[in-house]
């Protein structure tokens, strides 16, 4: 099965992607409204999740040899908070299209 190559499991990948997206939205909203809340720990968690998500998803893209790999890799590095969710939605179709 194709899900075995995703080293952290499909449910864990979904949780990572959604938590990362929520944190990104929270940081953007905080910066636009100018709350006086100290978010140093939130930013540290966000940056750590950036690193983990890039490693997990880049490894999955490499192992599965998906279609349009360069597009997804480029998107992953440029749009880190947004890319994992559409990638997980399209993952099975991209693997079948080899």
ABEGO torsion letter per residue (X at the ends): XAAAABAAEAAAAAAAAAAAAAAAAAAAAAAAAGBABBAAAAAAAAAAAAAAAAAAAAAAAAAAGBBGAAAAAAAAAABAAAAAAAAAAAAAAAAAAX
